[in-house]
Amino acid sequence: MSKKPSSILIYGICETPSILWNAHFLNPRRNNINRQYICLDDESLTLRIGSKGWLEIKPEQLLQFQSNYELNAYTKEILLSKVNAFSRPIKNALISYFNWVENKCLKISKGKLSKDIDPLFANAEQLFFSAYLPLPHPKIVISDKDGVFQGVAHFDLGFSISGKVYLLTFSEGQFIRKTEREYREKLFEEGKDKFIFKDLSKPAQNNEFDIEFITQLINTIPSLEHFVQQKKMPHGIYYPEGVNISP
């Protein structure tokens, strides 16, 4: 029997993760990023809001947007739509993160730009796409040695940066089920160099951003604050078919 494919990170609302795993198991594709899951076999995978694959926009859809601001708003709505209606802390976390990113982008665009930033794409709305992609409801598939689906380890929010997968919860010490604890223990044992787990306090609902939550988030993932420091910057979320553009 051929070697089982690497695990996947399913994000957003998903009631039947076993179906996605079985589809991936039967037809694995390296570096696959789509609207439902991400393959975890790329040792340097970094996901930004402007990364290709997680959101596909067709040329005709672009006609509905009159500005970068509207395109940003649409992008945020898509990510927020992936949050369960009863998961208020996760929604608050996304809103706080988006507001913090936009505030930082505005400061960068008004300040002295780095030589690595393309001046054509240096306005705040464009810099937004360079921020790291937040993954609501991340679920890592747990399978046996033969690739048979066993279950998923659930978390509240995730990021994939330079091959590291950051998995966050907002449980505040709440009890978790025995099976969930066992899945997490197995995940961290097998991927101790890949997965980084942290339980943060629940973010408050805020029209701007929860400073305490953002501080905890950055302390856990320091690279979040340096999202514009890269050689190539994502210029948006639209990737024309047939054109090879690196996200």
Short mmCIF file of the C-alpha atoms (twelve columns), coordinates in Angstrom:
data_MODEL
# 
_entry.id   MODEL 
# 
loop_
_atom_site.group_PDB 
_atom_site.id 
_atom_site.type_symbol 
_atom_site.label_atom_id 
_atom_site.label_alt_id 
_atom_site.label_comp_id 
_atom_site.label_asym_id 
_atom_site.label_seq_id 
_atom_site.Cartn_x 
_atom_site.Cartn_y 
_atom_site.Cartn_z 
_atom_site.pdbx_PDB_model_num 
ATOM 1   C CA . MET A 1   0.000   0.000  0.000   1 
ATOM 2   C CA . SER A 2   1.257   3.461  -0.884  1 
ATOM 3   C CA . LYS A 3   2.226   5.877  1.850   1 
ATOM 4   C CA . LYS A 4   -0.738  7.773  3.265   1 
ATOM 5   C CA . PRO A 5   -0.854  11.482 2.404   1 
ATOM 6   C CA . SER A 6   -0.011  14.063 5.056   1 
ATOM 7   C CA . SER A 7   -2.797  15.379 7.219   1 
ATOM 8   C CA . ILE A 8   -5.026  18.288 6.275   1 
ATOM 9   C CA . LEU A 9   -6.292  21.329 8.129   1 
ATOM 10  C CA . ILE A 10  -10.009 21.807 7.557   1 
ATOM 11  C CA . TYR A 11  -11.227 25.324 8.313   1 
ATOM 12  C CA . GLY A 12  -14.600 26.963 8.592   1 
ATOM 13  C CA . ILE A 13  -17.900 25.220 9.326   1 
ATOM 14  C CA . CYS A 14  -17.716 21.512 8.488   1 
ATOM 15  C CA . GLU A 15  -20.027 18.827 9.859   1 
ATOM 16  C CA . THR A 16  -18.487 15.898 7.951   1 
ATOM 17  C CA . PRO A 17  -14.673 16.186 7.992   1 
ATOM 18  C CA . SER A 18  -14.352 12.477 7.193   1 
ATOM 19  C CA . ILE A 19  -15.706 13.113 3.667   1 
ATOM 20  C CA . LEU A 20  -13.040 15.731 2.971   1 
ATOM 21  C CA . TRP A 21  -10.318 13.484 4.362   1 
ATOM 22  C CA . ASN A 22  -11.421 10.507 2.255   1 
ATOM 23  C CA . ALA A 23  -11.488 12.676 -0.885  1 
ATOM 24  C CA . HIS A 24  -7.988  13.921 -0.093  1 
ATOM 25  C CA . PHE A 25  -6.772  10.421 0.768   1 
ATOM 26  C CA . LEU A 26  -7.957  9.023  -2.570  1 
ATOM 27  C CA . ASN A 27  -6.595  11.922 -4.613  1 
ATOM 28  C CA . PRO A 28  -3.865  13.798 -2.737  1 
ATOM 29  C CA . ARG A 29  -2.350  16.844 -4.427  1 
ATOM 30  C CA . ARG A 30  0.761   18.526 -3.072  1 
ATOM 31  C CA . ASN A 31  0.471   22.106 -1.802  1 
ATOM 32  C CA . ASN A 32  -3.275  21.982 -2.247  1 
ATOM 33  C CA . ILE A 33  -5.115  24.995 -0.811  1 
ATOM 34  C CA . ASN A 34  -8.832  25.287 -1.410  1 
ATOM 35  C CA . ARG A 35  -11.961 26.736 0.131   1 
ATOM 36  C CA . GLN A 36  -12.336 23.921 2.638   1 
ATOM 37  C CA . TYR A 37  -8.956  22.556 3.616   1 
ATOM 38  C CA . ILE A 38  -5.198  22.944 3.382   1 
ATOM 39  C CA . CYS A 39  -2.646  20.177 2.855   1 
ATOM 40  C CA . LEU A 40  0.030   20.203 5.536   1 
ATOM 41  C CA . ASP A 41  2.859   18.614 3.545   1 
ATOM 42  C CA . ASP A 42  4.532   21.913 2.626   1 
ATOM 43  C CA . GLU A 43  7.333   22.511 5.129   1 
ATOM 44  C CA . SER A 44  7.412   26.247 4.423   1 
ATOM 45  C CA . LEU A 45  3.715   26.962 3.861   1 
ATOM 46  C CA . THR A 46  2.721   30.553 4.635   1 
ATOM 47  C CA . LEU A 47  -0.866  31.655 4.143   1 
ATOM 48  C CA . ARG A 48  -1.718  35.314 3.664   1 
ATOM 49  C CA . ILE A 49  -5.052  36.949 2.947   1 
ATOM 50  C CA . GLY A 50  -3.780  37.422 -0.600  1 
ATOM 51  C CA . SER A 51  -2.679  33.782 -1.028  1 
ATOM 52  C CA . LYS A 52  -4.036  31.886 -3.982  1 
ATOM 53  C CA . GLY A 53  -6.551  29.088 -3.507  1 
ATOM 54  C CA . TRP A 54  -8.599  29.769 -0.407  1 
ATOM 55  C CA . LEU A 55  -10.860 32.243 -2.239  1 
ATOM 56  C CA . GLU A 56  -11.493 32.139 -5.967  1 
ATOM 57  C CA . ILE A 57  -12.801 35.223 -7.751  1 
ATOM 58  C CA . LYS A 58  -13.899 35.102 -11.373 1 
ATOM 59  C CA . PRO A 59  -13.369 38.038 -13.758 1 
ATOM 60  C CA . GLU A 60  -17.076 38.838 -13.894 1 
ATOM 61  C CA . GLN A 61  -17.209 39.033 -10.094 1 
ATOM 62  C CA . LEU A 62  -14.654 41.835 -10.092 1 
ATOM 63  C CA . LEU A 63  -17.197 44.085 -11.826 1 
ATOM 64  C CA . GLN A 64  -19.201 44.373 -8.590  1 
ATOM 65  C CA . PHE A 65  -16.320 46.067 -6.787  1 
ATOM 66  C CA . GLN A 66  -15.753 49.796 -7.245  1 
ATOM 67  C CA . SER A 67  -12.687 50.077 -4.999  1 
ATOM 68  C CA . ASN A 68  -10.092 48.179 -2.993  1 
ATOM 69  C CA . TYR A 69  -12.126 49.053 0.103   1 
ATOM 70  C CA . GLU A 70  -15.099 47.093 -1.245  1 
ATOM 71  C CA . LEU A 71  -12.869 44.164 -2.166  1 
ATOM 72  C CA . ASN A 72  -11.436 44.142 1.359   1 
ATOM 73  C CA . ALA A 73  -14.914 44.220 2.865   1 
ATOM 74  C CA . TYR A 74  -15.944 41.277 0.686   1 
ATOM 75  C CA . THR A 75  -12.861 39.311 1.760   1 
ATOM 76  C CA . LYS A 76  -13.629 39.886 5.428   1 
ATOM 77  C CA . GLU A 77  -17.266 38.879 4.921   1 
ATOM 78  C CA . ILE A 78  -16.183 35.578 3.353   1 
ATOM 79  C CA . LEU A 79  -13.960 34.756 6.329   1 
ATOM 80  C CA . LEU A 80  -16.620 35.807 8.838   1 
ATOM 81  C CA . SER A 81  -19.154 33.607 7.028   1 
ATOM 82  C CA . LYS A 82  -16.975 30.613 7.923   1 
ATOM 83  C CA . VAL A 83  -17.645 31.176 11.633  1 
ATOM 84  C CA . ASN A 84  -20.453 29.289 13.335  1 
ATOM 85  C CA . ALA A 85  -23.268 31.648 14.348  1 
ATOM 86  C CA . PHE A 86  -22.938 30.536 17.986  1 
ATOM 87  C CA . SER A 87  -19.170 31.080 18.140  1 
ATOM 88  C CA . ARG A 88  -19.107 34.720 19.190  1 
ATOM 89  C CA . PRO A 89  -15.507 34.656 20.580  1 
ATOM 90  C CA . ILE A 90  -14.150 33.486 17.216  1 
ATOM 91  C CA . LYS A 91  -16.081 36.173 15.360  1 
ATOM 92  C CA . ASN A 92  -14.828 38.803 17.809  1 
ATOM 93  C CA . ALA A 93  -11.276 37.533 17.320  1 
ATOM 94  C CA . LEU A 94  -11.522 37.898 13.538  1 
ATOM 95  C CA . ILE A 95  -13.030 41.382 13.742  1 
ATOM 96  C CA . SER A 96  -10.385 42.506 16.220  1 
ATOM 97  C CA . TYR A 97  -7.628  41.044 14.031  1 
ATOM 98  C CA . PHE A 98  -8.964  42.703 10.865  1 
ATOM 99  C CA . ASN A 99  -9.263  46.074 12.587  1 
ATOM 100 C CA . TRP A 100 -5.744  45.791 13.978  1 
ATOM 101 C CA . VAL A 101 -4.348  44.835 10.538  1 
ATOM 102 C CA . GLU A 102 -6.120  47.746 8.831   1 
ATOM 103 C CA . ASN A 103 -4.880  50.165 11.489  1 
ATOM 104 C CA . LYS A 104 -1.317  48.928 11.024  1 
ATOM 105 C CA . CYS A 105 -1.603  49.077 7.214   1 
ATOM 106 C CA . LEU A 106 -2.742  52.692 7.438   1 
ATOM 107 C CA . LYS A 107 0.268   53.616 9.585   1 
ATOM 108 C CA . ILE A 108 2.661   51.841 7.216   1 
ATOM 109 C CA . SER A 109 1.187   53.486 4.110   1 
ATOM 110 C CA . LYS A 110 1.551   56.941 5.699   1 
ATOM 111 C CA . GLY A 111 5.082   56.343 6.946   1 
ATOM 112 C CA . LYS A 112 8.426   55.743 5.287   1 
ATOM 113 C CA . LEU A 113 8.040   52.684 3.075   1 
ATOM 114 C CA . SER A 114 10.527  49.847 3.043   1 
ATOM 115 C CA . LYS A 115 12.481  49.295 -0.162  1 
ATOM 116 C CA . ASP A 116 10.782  45.884 -0.364  1 
ATOM 117 C CA . ILE A 117 7.322   47.443 -0.738  1 
ATOM 118 C CA . ASP A 118 6.179   48.075 -4.290  1 
ATOM 119 C CA . PRO A 119 4.992   51.726 -4.298  1 
ATOM 120 C CA . LEU A 120 2.233   50.793 -6.764  1 
ATOM 121 C CA . PHE A 121 0.650   48.612 -4.090  1 
ATOM 122 C CA . ALA A 122 1.538   50.524 -0.948  1 
ATOM 123 C CA . ASN A 123 -1.844  51.953 -0.009  1 
ATOM 124 C CA . ALA A 124 -3.516  50.637 3.133   1 
ATOM 125 C CA . GLU A 125 -6.204  48.637 1.303   1 
ATOM 126 C CA . GLN A 126 -3.568  46.855 -0.779  1 
ATOM 127 C CA . LEU A 127 -1.221  46.147 2.137   1 
ATOM 128 C CA . PHE A 128 -4.168  44.401 3.826   1 
ATOM 129 C CA . PHE A 129 -3.718  41.390 1.516   1 
ATOM 130 C CA . SER A 130 -0.208  40.795 2.871   1 
ATOM 131 C CA . ALA A 131 -1.513  40.089 6.379   1 
ATOM 132 C CA . TYR A 132 -1.514  36.464 7.459   1 
ATOM 133 C CA . LEU A 133 -4.711  34.563 6.785   1 
ATOM 134 C CA . PRO A 134 -6.749  33.764 9.917   1 
ATOM 135 C CA . LEU A 135 -8.331  30.311 9.780   1 
ATOM 136 C CA . PRO A 136 -11.549 30.029 11.827  1 
ATOM 137 C CA . HIS A 137 -12.514 26.649 13.316  1 
ATOM 138 C CA . PRO A 138 -9.292  24.843 12.286  1 
ATOM 139 C CA . LYS A 139 -9.597  21.071 12.496  1 
ATOM 140 C CA . ILE A 140 -6.589  18.760 12.037  1 
ATOM 141 C CA . VAL A 141 -7.477  15.283 10.807  1 
ATOM 142 C CA . ILE A 142 -6.265  12.365 12.909  1 
ATOM 143 C CA . SER A 143 -5.918  9.043  11.059  1 
ATOM 144 C CA . ASP A 144 -4.360  5.656  11.796  1 
ATOM 145 C CA . LYS A 145 -1.209  4.244  10.156  1 
ATOM 146 C CA . ASP A 146 -3.264  3.104  7.169   1 
ATOM 147 C CA . GLY A 147 -4.865  6.500  6.635   1 
ATOM 148 C CA . VAL A 148 -8.266  5.520  8.039   1 
ATOM 149 C CA . PHE A 149 -10.065 8.540  9.456   1 
ATOM 150 C CA . GLN A 150 -10.314 8.550  13.264  1 
ATOM 151 C CA . GLY A 151 -11.421 12.071 14.076  1 
ATOM 152 C CA . VAL A 152 -10.277 15.681 14.217  1 
ATOM 153 C CA . ALA A 153 -8.555  17.850 16.793  1 
ATOM 154 C CA . HIS A 154 -10.657 21.014 17.083  1 
ATOM 155 C CA . PHE A 155 -9.411  24.538 17.748  1 
ATOM 156 C CA . ASP A 156 -10.859 28.056 17.483  1 
ATOM 157 C CA . LEU A 157 -8.406  29.951 15.301  1 
ATOM 158 C CA . GLY A 158 -5.315  29.095 13.297  1 
ATOM 159 C CA . PHE A 159 -2.478  30.580 11.237  1 
ATOM 160 C CA . SER A 160 0.053   28.894 8.955   1 
ATOM 161 C CA . ILE A 161 3.379   30.772 8.837   1 
ATOM 162 C CA . SER A 162 6.691   29.440 7.518   1 
ATOM 163 C CA . GLY A 163 5.580   25.850 7.912   1 
ATOM 164 C CA . LYS A 164 4.436   26.310 11.507  1 
ATOM 165 C CA . VAL A 165 0.749   25.851 12.275  1 
ATOM 166 C CA . TYR A 166 -0.453  27.989 15.185  1 
ATOM 167 C CA . LEU A 167 -3.584  26.621 16.850  1 
ATOM 168 C CA . LEU A 168 -5.457  28.828 19.308  1 
ATOM 169 C CA . THR A 169 -8.384  28.274 21.629  1 
ATOM 170 C CA . PHE A 170 -10.451 30.629 23.780  1 
ATOM 171 C CA . SER A 171 -11.574 28.071 26.353  1 
ATOM 172 C CA . GLU A 172 -10.467 29.954 29.484  1 
ATOM 173 C CA . GLY A 173 -9.900  26.628 31.208  1 
ATOM 174 C CA . GLN A 174 -13.211 25.056 30.238  1 
ATOM 175 C CA . PHE A 175 -13.433 21.274 30.303  1 
ATOM 176 C CA . ILE A 176 -12.800 19.405 27.030  1 
ATOM 177 C CA . ARG A 177 -13.938 15.883 26.222  1 
ATOM 178 C CA . LYS A 178 -11.612 12.924 26.736  1 
ATOM 179 C CA . THR A 179 -11.555 12.061 23.011  1 
ATOM 180 C CA . GLU A 180 -10.722 15.646 22.077  1 
ATOM 181 C CA . ARG A 181 -7.894  15.710 24.604  1 
ATOM 182 C CA . GLU A 182 -6.536  12.439 23.215  1 
ATOM 183 C CA . TYR A 183 -6.656  13.744 19.622  1 
ATOM 184 C CA . ARG A 184 -4.748  16.857 20.639  1 
ATOM 185 C CA . GLU A 185 -2.160  14.841 22.547  1 
ATOM 186 C CA . LYS A 186 -1.600  12.591 19.521  1 
ATOM 187 C CA . LEU A 187 -1.359  15.602 17.200  1 
ATOM 188 C CA . PHE A 188 1.228   17.397 19.326  1 
ATOM 189 C CA . GLU A 189 3.206   14.217 19.911  1 
ATOM 190 C CA . GLU A 190 3.490   13.425 16.204  1 
ATOM 191 C CA . GLY A 191 3.984   17.040 15.083  1 
ATOM 192 C CA . LYS A 192 5.748   18.665 18.013  1 
ATOM 193 C CA . ASP A 193 7.959   20.703 15.667  1 
ATOM 194 C CA . LYS A 194 5.080   21.804 13.447  1 
ATOM 195 C CA . PHE A 195 2.104   22.600 15.671  1 
ATOM 196 C CA . ILE A 196 2.113   25.370 18.269  1 
ATOM 197 C CA . PHE A 197 -0.815  25.530 20.672  1 
ATOM 198 C CA . LYS A 198 -1.930  28.350 22.972  1 
ATOM 199 C CA . ASP A 199 -5.094  29.071 24.915  1 
ATOM 200 C CA . LEU A 200 -5.875  32.806 24.914  1 
ATOM 201 C CA . SER A 201 -8.452  34.827 26.800  1 
ATOM 202 C CA . LYS A 202 -11.667 35.486 24.915  1 
ATOM 203 C CA . PRO A 203 -11.522 38.684 22.835  1 
ATOM 204 C CA . ALA A 204 -14.033 41.367 23.663  1 
ATOM 205 C CA . GLN A 205 -16.521 42.702 21.149  1 
ATOM 206 C CA . ASN A 206 -14.965 45.958 20.006  1 
ATOM 207 C CA . ASN A 207 -15.577 48.405 17.175  1 
ATOM 208 C CA . GLU A 208 -11.809 48.910 16.838  1 
ATOM 209 C CA . PHE A 209 -9.732  46.091 18.303  1 
ATOM 210 C CA . ASP A 210 -9.218  44.470 21.674  1 
ATOM 211 C CA . ILE A 211 -5.717  45.620 22.625  1 
ATOM 212 C CA . GLU A 212 -5.303  42.952 25.316  1 
ATOM 213 C CA . PHE A 213 -6.267  40.178 22.912  1 
ATOM 214 C CA . ILE A 214 -4.036  41.494 20.111  1 
ATOM 215 C CA . THR A 215 -1.116  41.740 22.556  1 
ATOM 216 C CA . GLN A 216 -1.612  38.101 23.562  1 
ATOM 217 C CA . LEU A 217 -1.899  37.113 19.919  1 
ATOM 218 C CA . ILE A 218 1.326   38.867 18.895  1 
ATOM 219 C CA . ASN A 219 3.178   37.503 21.926  1 
ATOM 220 C CA . THR A 220 2.177   34.027 20.775  1 
ATOM 221 C CA . ILE A 221 2.885   34.683 17.069  1 
ATOM 222 C CA . PRO A 222 5.425   37.549 16.848  1 
ATOM 223 C CA . SER A 223 5.655   37.327 13.047  1 
ATOM 224 C CA . LEU A 224 2.052   38.583 12.734  1 
ATOM 225 C CA . GLU A 225 3.326   42.086 13.361  1 
ATOM 226 C CA . HIS A 226 5.851   41.932 10.513  1 
ATOM 227 C CA . PHE A 227 3.576   40.811 7.686   1 
ATOM 228 C CA . VAL A 228 4.922   43.309 5.124   1 
ATOM 229 C CA . GLN A 229 8.512   42.123 5.452   1 
ATOM 230 C CA . GLN A 230 8.704   39.861 2.410   1 
ATOM 231 C CA . LYS A 231 10.304  39.788 -1.016  1 
ATOM 232 C CA . LYS A 232 7.064   39.489 -2.985  1 
ATOM 233 C CA . MET A 233 3.826   41.048 -1.841  1 
ATOM 234 C CA . PRO A 234 0.363   39.679 -2.638  1 
ATOM 235 C CA . HIS A 235 -1.403  42.314 -4.703  1 
ATOM 236 C CA . GLY A 236 -4.936  41.079 -4.139  1 
ATOM 237 C CA . ILE A 237 -7.088  37.963 -4.163  1 
ATOM 238 C CA . TYR A 238 -7.676  37.757 -7.908  1 
ATOM 239 C CA . TYR A 239 -5.442  35.379 -9.866  1 
ATOM 240 C CA . PRO A 240 -6.234  35.209 -13.610 1 
ATOM 241 C CA . GLU A 241 -6.334  31.691 -15.042 1 
ATOM 242 C CA . GLY A 242 -3.307  30.714 -17.049 1 
ATOM 243 C CA . VAL A 243 -1.084  33.357 -15.462 1 
ATOM 244 C CA . ASN A 244 1.571   32.065 -13.071 1 
ATOM 245 C CA . ILE A 245 1.502   34.446 -10.108 1 
ATOM 246 C CA . SER A 246 3.166   33.519 -6.846  1 
ATOM 247 C CA . PRO A 247 1.017   34.478 -3.843  1 
# 
